[in-house]
Structures are given as structure tokens and as C-alpha cells.
């Protein structure tokens, strides 16, 4: 067995060891799509429940907008499941025809600001009824502009739109004001 296969087998064993993972693995017809895998994203403790969230990945790429949340009671029994995963990817390719810098330039021409070379672009799959390979692009913004993310089709280069960006790890005020 190769090192990669061994690593995948260990990851699968750890995944199935969680009660939520065991539940999902026991129902593959409900929570799987060809070429996709579920990866543990986070576990939250909410009152008497644990909510275990899984993100779908397709051929190694994260699927934006896909999330499965399994709620467990204190004894580890499944009490609810919320599923926003993609059920079919068809023959979606995962090799982009547009590179990341070109995607940043396209985003800038659609109302973005900042230098495209200072942007970051993440290749992913946009979930939904018709999944597509896309770049999520964050261009640098000024302090007077709310952060937002652009989406550019990684196969055609077509601009798909903007979404507000959530600031998850904001610096504490004392760090910003130094």
C-alpha cells in the first residue's frame, strides 16, 4: 500500500470513527456524489448539541456552498441533518484554462480595486444545480471599502459576480490602532 493510500485509509478510519461520520458513511446514497468526498470542517458545541460540519470536495477542490451539518445529542445520537451538498458533478474538469492572475485582472475590470498581483485567487468548485470550476478572487481594498470576493469562471474567464467577504479573524482593536 502506497503512502498516499495509507494516508487516505487513515483519514477514512478517523472520519468513520466520529458518530456523525459513521452516520454519513452508512448512507452513501444520500450524501455522496461520484468524484466527491466529505471532509470534516468543524465541530461546534451548542447547548445540549454538538454540530459536526462537513465540506464537500470534488477531485481535491473545495466545493463552495456545500455543507452537511449533523447534529448530535449528548449521547452521540443523530438528531438532525442539514444537507446542502452537490449531488452530481457530471464530467466537470478540474484543470483551469484561465490562470489565477488573469482571473484577478478580470475581477479588477468588473469594479474591483487594487493591484491584481497583490490579489489572492483560490481555485474551487462553485456548487449548485450546475457546478462550475471557478476562482474566488480577493483584491486588496482600502479601509473605506467593504471586503468582497469576486468569482471568475476558470474555464471561460467569464466574470460571475461579487459576494461580500466575511472577516473571520479580525485583529483585536488594540492591534489595529498601534
N, C-alpha and C positions, 0 to 999 in steps of 0.2 A: 504494500500500500504506500503510495507516494505521500510526501509531507503535506501537500495540499489536500489530498483526500482524507488524510488523518485529521487535519485541522477542521475540515467540513464535518466529519463524523463526530468529533468532539463538540463542535458548535451545535449540531443537531441534538446530541445527547443532552447538552445543557438546556437547550430550548425545550425539549420534551419534559425535562425534569420539573419545570415550573408547572403548576396546575393549569395556568392559562394556556401555556404552550401545549400541554398534553391535550387540552380540550380542542384547540385548533387542529392539532395533528390527527385527532380522532375523527375530524370532519373535513377531510381534504376536498370533498366535492363542493363544500360551501365556501371555503376560504383559500382557494388556490387557483392559479392560472398557469398555463404552460409557460415555462421560462421564468417564472416569478418565485421569489422566496420571501418569507417574512422574517424581519429582524427586530429583536426587542429594542424599543426606543427608550422607554422609561417606565417606572412604576411609581404611582402616586398613592399616598395614604389619605383617604378622605373619610372622616368619621369612622364608621364601622366597616368600611370597604377598602380594598386595595384595587386600584385600577391599573391594569397592565396594558401598555400601548405598544403596538407593533406597527412598523412601517414596512410597506411592500417595496421590494427591489426587483427590477427586471434586468436580467443578464448583468448584474452587478451595479446598475444605476438606481438611485433612489427614485421612487415614483411620487411626485409632488401631488398632494391632495388625496393620497391613500393612507388610511389609518384604520386599524382594527383595535378597538378597546374592549378588554374583557374585565368585567367587574367581579371580584371575588369577595365572599363574606369572610368573617374571622376564621372559619374552619377551612377555608380554601375552596369552597364550593362556588361554581359559576352561578351568578345571579342574573347577569345580563351581558349581551354582546352588541357592540355597535360596529357596523362594517361599512366602510367607505372605500373598499378596495376595487381595483380594476379586475373584471372577470375575464377579459380576453385582450391580448396584445396583438393578435393577428401575426403578421410577419414583420413587425416593426424592426427596422435596422437600428443598431446602436453605434454605428460609425458615422460621425458627423461629416457633412460636406462643406460646412462653414466652420472656420476656426473661431476660437474664443475672442481674439482681438477684433475680428470682423464683426462678431455679434455685439461687442461693446461699441464699436463705431456706429452700427445700425441703431442701437438704443439711443446714442447721443443725437443722431439725426431726427429722432422722434420725440424730442423735447427733453432729453437728458442734459446734464451739465457735467463738467469735469473732464479731465483728460482720459480718453479711453485706455491708455497704457496703465493708468492707476486703478482701473476697474478690476473687479474680480468677476469671473464667469464660471458658473458651475453647470456641467452637463448633467441633465436629468431627463426623466420621462414625465411629461405632463399627463396626469391621469384624466379620467373622464370617459365619456362614451366613445370617443375616438382618440386614444392615446397618441402622443407625438413626441419625438425626440426634440429637446429644446435646451437652450441655455437660459439660465437665470442669471441676470447681469445686475450688479450693483455698481453704479457710478459714484464717484465721490460727490458729495453735496456740501453746500455751505451751511453754516449754522442757522440761517434763516429759512432753509428748505427742509421739509419733512423727508425722511429717508423713504425710498421706494425702490422696487425691483422691477426690472424690465424682463420680458420674455421674448426670445427670438427663436424661430424655428431653426433647428440645427441642420436640417436637410435643404431647405429652400432659401433661408436667410430672411424670410418674411417676419416683420415685426408683429408680435401677437398681443402686446399690451403691457400696461403697468399695473402693479399692485402695491399697496402701502407695505413698507417693511416694518416689522415689529422689532423694537430694540429690546433684546432679551437680557443682555449682560451690560447694562448701562453702568458707567463708572459712578461711584458714590460722589455726591456733590463736592465733598472736600477735595477729591482728586481732580475734578474738573476746574475748580476755582483756584488752584495753586498757581 
